[in-house]
Amino acid sequence: MRIGKIIGTVTATRKDERLVGFKLLLTQPYVNGQAKGEPLVAVDTVGAGIGEIVLYATGSASRHAANKPQSPIDASIVGIIDSIDVAE
């Protein structure tokens, strides 16, 4: 799993039929509390919203999280983070 922040939504009226019914969210990956890399589109499985910090899975784990193992899903939101505590 990885950490990201929801920065927007994606609307696609025409898409693969296996994606129908899923909310698509634009997710900015975070590493050590800083935005890192290009944003990605993730399927929302937990009801996340813009501005929330989330856990997301990629690859085959993302398809299983969405309960669609044969779908063209590359990333899925699998949790909403309440807090992060790092020991120094």
C-alpha positions in Angstrom: 0.0 0.0 0.0 1.0 3.6 -0.6 -0.1 7.0 0.7 -1.6 9.7 -1.4 -3.9 12.7 -1.3 -7.1 13.1 -3.3 -6.7 16.2 -5.5 -9.6 15.8 -7.8 -12.2 13.7 -9.6 -12.3 12.2 -13.0 -15.5 11.9 -15.1 -15.5 9.5 -18.0 -18.9 9.0 -19.6 -17.4 6.4 -22.0 -15.3 3.8 -20.4 -14.7 0.1 -20.2 -18.0 -1.6 -19.0 -16.1 -3.1 -16.0 -15.5 0.4 -14.6 -19.2 1.4 -14.7 -20.4 2.3 -11.2 -17.0 3.2 -9.8 -16.0 6.7 -8.7 -12.6 7.7 -10.2 -10.4 10.0 -8.1 -7.2 11.8 -9.0 -4.6 10.8 -6.4 -1.3 12.5 -5.7 1.3 10.1 -4.4 3.0 11.2 -1.2 6.4 10.1 0.2 7.6 11.3 3.6 4.8 13.8 3.7 5.7 15.4 0.4 4.0 15.2 -3.0 6.1 12.9 -5.2 5.6 12.0 -8.8 2.7 12.2 -11.2 -0.9 12.0 -10.0 -2.8 8.8 -10.9 -6.4 7.8 -11.4 -7.6 5.4 -8.7 -10.9 3.6 -8.3 -12.6 4.6 -4.9 -13.6 1.6 -2.8 -14.1 3.4 0.5 -16.0 6.7 -0.2 -13.0 9.1 -0.1 -13.2 12.7 -1.0 -11.1 15.6 -2.2 -8.5 16.7 0.3 -8.4 13.4 2.2 -5.1 11.5 2.8 -5.6 7.9 1.7 -4.1 4.4 1.4 -4.0 3.1 -2.2 -3.0 -0.2 -3.7 -1.6 -0.7 -7.2 -1.3 -3.7 -9.6 -3.3 -6.9 -9.0 -4.0 -5.9 -5.4 -6.0 -2.9 -6.7 -8.2 -5.2 -8.8 -8.9 -7.5 -5.8 -9.6 -4.5 -3.5 -12.3 -3.5 -6.0 -13.6 -7.1 -6.2 -13.0 -7.0 -10.0 -10.0 -9.2 -10.7 -10.6 -9.1 -14.5 -10.9 -5.3 -14.8 -8.5 -2.7 -16.2 -7.9 -1.2 -12.8 -4.3 0.0 -12.0 -5.0 1.7 -8.6 -7.7 1.5 -5.9 -8.3 3.6 -2.8 -8.4 1.1 0.0 -8.4 3.3 3.1 -8.8 6.8 4.5 -6.0 7.8 6.9 -7.1 9.5 10.1 -3.5 10.2 11.4 0.1 9.3 10.8 2.6 9.1 13.7 6.3 8.7 12.9 8.8 8.0 15.7 12.0 10.0 15.3 
